[in-house]
Amino acid sequence: SMSCSSCHQQAFGFSDPQMFSLGTDGSIGRRNSMAIMNAAWDRFFFWDTRAPSLEMQALGPVVNPVEMRNSWPVVEARLAAHPEYPALFEQAFGTAEIDSMQVVRAIAQFERTLLSFNSRFDRYEYEGDLGALTAQEIRGRDLFFGEAHCNDCHTAPLFTDHTVLNIGLGPDPEDTGLEEITGIHADGGRFKTPTMRNIEMTAPYMHDGRFATLEEVIDFYGDDVDLTTPNLAEHMLPWMVGQIDLDPTERADLVAFLKSLTDQEFLSAPAFSDPN
């Protein structure tokens, strides 16, 4: 059996350290499991944005043939026979009868409690604790919000602008992202912009987990963006021509800053842990 936490592990920012998660029968998923945090402010879900709400997102994995390979009637029956869940559902919804919509409402409400705003960056930036960041991290902060243009898409305080972009990873006919949902060719290669919060703990990176380290991600933006991509995010073009030119010290500074976005309390809070 498996649960949501099989692929969304708290210690890794409710993501999966594997490139692709495994289903109940060992089947390999096609995308990296997205981190879950501050989802209360998200407008759409999954890398291709196909779910317009947390509730709609939670409906999918149970019946996905690669993930849980189950059906909602079977899940409802198992929950109804559980020694504890009927009473909990009656307390929450006023009835002990359990159906799929109540289940996803409960899951979505839990996900809305997964708030992460207690990093060293937060203490420096919003609480005035000037000693919370090192000199190197402050240099990296200045790059993030300045020359490196990270903040153009990963906008504070959520560190995402909730857009769906093609960032020049190159064409992949096996996974065209948003195009699979809209059928519009110009949407090919467009994927949801993830948050940078707890990014130190949510490797590997990108929708396909192609980069194992933050250093590799920064090197990609510095050297390897496919500028011939016909639908490259328009706001990237002015600063991507010639690539982002950071020297090795600046790249190390930027990585150091990104690690300051780690919220250790969030990663270990008992309130979010396995109830067993």
Protein Blocks (a to p, Z undefined) as FASTA:
>chain_A
ZZfklmmcfkloopafbfbacdfkopacfbdcdddehklmpcbecjklpafbfklmmmmm
mmmmklnopafklmmmmmmmpmklmmmmmmmnopabdcfklmmmmmmmmmmmmccfbbfk
lmmmmnopaklpcfklmmmmmmmmmmnommmmmccfklpghiacdehnopafkbgojmlm
nopaklgoiacdddfehklmmccedjkopafbfklmmmmmmmmccfkbmkbcfklmmmmg
opaaddfklmmmmmmmmmmmpcfklmmgmklmcfZZ
